[in-house]
Amino acid sequence: METQTATAKKSDTHIDVYQIINGKIIEQLEKGTVPWRQPWAGAGLPVNIISNRHYRGINMMLLAMERYEHNLFLSFKQVGDIGGRVKSKEKGHMVVYWNQVDAKADETEQQPGSAEQKKKSILRYYYVFNIAQCENIPDKYLPKERETKALPSCESIVSAMPHCPPIRHKENSAFYNFKEDFVNMPKKRSFKSDESYYSTLFHELVHSTGHESRLKRDTLMQMAEFWR
């Protein structure tokens, strides 16, 4: 099991945190996913389930763009403290923060004999895990699932669609895969309402009409890389 340290050690200071963050954002944009936008809000704002404090700034975006069903996180130590454990081969997600340390003498203009020590800010980081990456988390820390139901009028539209592509619920992201011809949807309980789930589903099904087995709409197929 990969267990990243809770905080960055001095020997880790060579890691370019800025580059890692930029790389994560660019990777999502290249997939056609805009990290700061999401059509469903059931996952909620990223929060630490032990402290109940929301992650802010860049950390909020970094964790939210991981597309978990619930944006509930905790550190490796916190997992152990409540009797849980991180699943095998799961990797933590970086969270950054600023820490003030004493500046070296040659980095300041401190006068000889002065008792005042100047400070400088250094970007630090640690790792957190989503509850989906963990096992044996006590029920009191887990969210209550929203009850969902099928809407007959919406289901009839889906069932009546000629050559309807397979609808999968494997990833927590809504998109149409034109190469393999299937629609992926987050689980229904990830949406604020059943109506918003079907609204997003219909949007992806419209994209699927561009497939050559249906309307063969070249303009839609050419834009496929931006549909995520």
C-alpha positions, 0 to 999 in steps of 0.5 A: 500500500502506498502511504504518503507522508502527512507533511512534506519533509525537508528532503522533499523540498526539491519537489516543484509544487507549482509544477505539480498543480499546473500539471494536474489542471492542464491534464484535466483541460486536455481531457476536455474537463474544466476543473472549476465547473461541474454540472452536478453539485451532489458531491458538495464542497471538499471538506475534512470529515474530522475537522469539518473544515472546508478546503479553500482556494486552490485546494478546493479545486484540486480535490473537487476535480478528482470527481468523487461521488462525495468530496469528503477527505481526511489525512492518512493519520486521521484514517488510522485514528478512527479505526479505518485504513486506506485501500491497497494501491490508493494514492493520496491527493496533494493539499498545499498550504503556506507556512512561515519559517525563520529567514536565513541571515543572508536573506535579510537585512537584519542589523547585527545585534538585532533581536528581531528575526524576519520570517518568510513564507514557504509553500508546503504540502501534505496528502489526503484521501477520499472516503471512497479510497478507504475502508472501515470508516465509521458510519457516523462519518459517512454521508446519508445517501439521497433516495432516488427514483426513476421518472417514467416520462424520462425513462420512456424517452430513453427506451424509445430512442432508436439505437440508444447507446449503452449508459454506464455509471462507472466514472463520476463524470458525464460524457459521451465516448464516441469511439466506443459509443457509450454514455457515462453518467455519475450515479443518480444520487450524485445529483441534487435531484432526479430531474437534473440527472435526466437533464444531463443524461439527455444532453449526452444522448444528444451528443451520441446522435452524431455517431455514424450509426445514427444521424452521422453528424460530422460537426458533433463528432469533430467536437467530441474531444471537448464533450467531457 
